[in-house]
Amino acid sequence: MKDYIVNDDKFLEKLGVSAKTACSYQDVLNYLNLTKGNELFSMTRPVKDCRQPTQVSLEVLLYAILDVREKDQTFVPYVWITMQWMNDYAIWDPQQFCGIKSVALPTEVLWKPDLNIEEMTEKDKAPPSPYLTIKSNGAVEVRNDQVLVSTCRMQVYKFPFDIQNCNLSFKSFVYSDKELLLMSSHISGDVTVLSRHTMRTQYEWLFISMKVQQIISNDFFFNQTMIVYTITMKRRSVLYIVNFMLPVLFFLCLDLASFLISDSGGEKLGFKVTVLLAVTVMQLILNEILPSSSDRAPLIAVYCIGTFGLMLLSLLETILVKYLMEKDNEADRDQSLSEDCEDKHGKANFNSCFRGTC
């Protein structure tokens, strides 16, 4: 046992750490004078030179597509957000503290970038991560997972074969680009690959890509850096074809097949009205899905209206044929009645002449 202890002591001595010294995270905090009441760490940007901007590295990964509401023009993703920046006042030598290279602290202890998402319309109800991590070189890292409810301009002209692009734009509330610089930790290709690897559910959508770009905005009369993530996704159209487009086509086929029904009774007219009402119900369902703010009428709406128009013309044709047949029947009845009357009058005249009265 003593040999193992001696060997461990020698190993620790090589690292520059005394075997008799017991280190704790509190020793690191005491060395940094990092407490909740120390305004040096929590009140202002953690830079020793105010002319030096704070560079914030941002990483956003798409974990799930929870919902896309075309009617409300909203996009609901579940994302992982990681922020990292440098704190000039939180630096220590790990060799002096038993090799401690990182410490987890409550988030309210240190200053954090005031990033917001421009498209977000509802705040995430889940509480944010209560801890952040500081490293010996001064790097501070915060990880959060959020369910975002954001606006997204839907292009539904090709519904249900549409491809949507939704943006998530990150920028600061108050800091200009001279004070805070936003940078993406990965390029677009890496973000797409990582998002596909972490993706768990995609709802009725198929994730295609996730692009990232850095732009300069001037919304508040000063320049700000903005990181824009563009999520591209394609709708899975199989269910819409099976549950909507094919039934409408089948109704049109039934309407065409109704020409084989006899026009003598009222069954044909009633059948056509029933099929027309069924297509009307399908249009009402479509109206609940598509937004009313669309610039152009979606192709599927044109498809339904065209089918409805053909069936309406077919119904009008049936009504016209029914009307003409009834008029023809009335003419036949009037002609037969006149012929009967003429026969009766002819017989009466013949009898009168036979009796010598003519």
C-alpha positions, 0 to 999 in steps of 0.5 A, a space after each residue: 500500500 505504501 508503494 502505491 501512495 509513494 507513486 501517487 505522490 510522485 505523480 502529483 508532484 510531476 503535475 506541480 501539485 502537493 499531495 498534502 494540499 486539498 483543493 476545492 472550488 471555493 478556493 478558486 472562487 476566493 482567489 477570483 473574489 467571485 461572490 454574488 455581491 461583487 458587481 465587477 462580475 455581474 454589472 458590466 461587460 467583463 473586459 479590462 478595456 472598454 474599447 475591446 468588444 466582447 466576442 460571443 460565440 453562438 451555436 444553435 442546433 435544431 432538436 425537433 420540429 414540434 409544430 408549423 401552424 400555417 393559419 397563424 403563420 407560426 413555427 415551433 422548434 425545439 432548439 439547443 442554444 450554446 453561448 460562449 464568451 471571454 471574461 477577463 476577470 475570471 482567469 486562474 492557473 489550474 496548476 495552483 488549484 490541483 488541476 481544476 480547469 472549470 467551475 459551474 456557477 449559478 447564472 446570476 453571478 456573472 454577466 451574460 449577453 442580452 440576446 433575443 430572438 426577433 421572430 419569437 412571439 411567446 416566451 419559453 415557459 420552461 425555466 432556463 438552465 440555472 448554471 453556467 461554466 467558467 474555465 481557467 482561461 476565462 471562457 464562460 459557457 451557457 447551455 439552454 434548450 428552448 421551445 420557441 414560438 416564432 413567426 414565419 412567413 409561409 409560402 403556401 402556393 404549392 401546398 402540400 408540395 411546399 418548401 418553407 424557410 423560417 428564420 431565427 435571428 439572434 441579436 443584442 438589445 442594447 449593445 452595438 457592434 463596437 461592444 458586442 460581436 456575435 459569431 457563429 461557432 460552426 459554418 452552415 454545413 456543420 450546423 446542418 449535419 449536427 442538427 440532423 444527428 441530434 434531430 428526434 422528431 420532425 412532425 409532418 416535415 422533412 428537415 433539409 438544411 440549416 444555414 447561418 449568416 452574420 449580418 449587420 442591422 441598424 434597427 435602433 440607429 446604431 449598428 448591431 451584429 446579428 446571427 440569422 439561422 435559416 431552417 429549410 424544411 419540406 412538407 410530407 405530402 403523402 397524407 394530404 394526397 391520400 386524405 384530401 386530393 384523391 377523395 376530391 378526384 373520386 367525387 369528380 369521378 362519381 359525378 361523371 358516373 352519374 350520367 349513367 343514371 336515368 333522367 326519368 326519376 329524381 335520383 340523379 339530381 339528388 346524387 349530384 347535389 350530395 356529391 357537390 356538398 361533399 366537395 364543399 365540406 372538403 373546401 371548408 377543411 382546406 380553409 381551416 388549414 391555409 392562411 387567409 393572408 396568402 398573396 396568391 391562391 394556392 394550387 390546391 385551392 384552384 384544384 378544388 374550385 375547378 373540380 367544384 366548377 365542373 360539378 356545378 356545371 354538371 348539376 346545371 346540365 342535369 337541371 336543364 335536361 330535367 326541365 326540357 324533358 318535363 316540357 317535352 312531356 307536357 307537350 306530348 300530354 297536350 298533343 295527346 289530349 288534343 287528339 283525343 278531343 278531335 276524335 271525340 268531336 269527329 265521332 259526335 259529328 258522324 253520329 249527328 249526320 247519321 241521324 239526319 241533323 247535319 
